[in-house]
Amino acid sequence: MNNDRNVVVSGGVSTTGLLGIAFIVLKLTGYINWSWWWVLAPFWMPFVILIAGVIITFILLGIVSLFE
């Protein structure tokens, strides 16, 4: 019996995650004097961009449907 399995495991920290961790370390060690909103931006900004893209898509679909 052949029990060989091709298992692909994907994991790890993304680029934005590494950037966020770096910003947090820099903030806590005093190297940057940014607001916490900007320090944590790599974690929340992709969601804001996604939501903005969805809203713009719905607006454009609404405009296109007006001209049909």
Secondary structure as the mmCIF struct_conf table of DSSP 4:
data_model
#
loop_
_struct_conf.conf_type_id
_struct_conf.id
_struct_conf.beg_label_comp_id
_struct_conf.beg_label_asym_id
_struct_conf.beg_label_seq_id
_struct_conf.end_label_comp_id
_struct_conf.end_label_asym_id
_struct_conf.end_label_seq_id
BEND BEND1 GLY A 12 GLY A 12
HELX_RH_AL_P HELX_RH_AL_P1 THR A 15 THR A 29
TURN_TY1_P TURN_TY1_P1 GLY A 30 GLY A 30
BEND BEND2 TYR A 31 TYR A 31
HELX_RH_AL_P HELX_RH_AL_P2 TRP A 36 VAL A 39
TURN_TY1_P TURN_TY1_P2 LEU A 40 LEU A 40
HELX_RH_AL_P HELX_RH_AL_P3 ALA A 41 LEU A 66
TURN_TY1_P TURN_TY1_P3 PHE A 67 PHE A 67
#
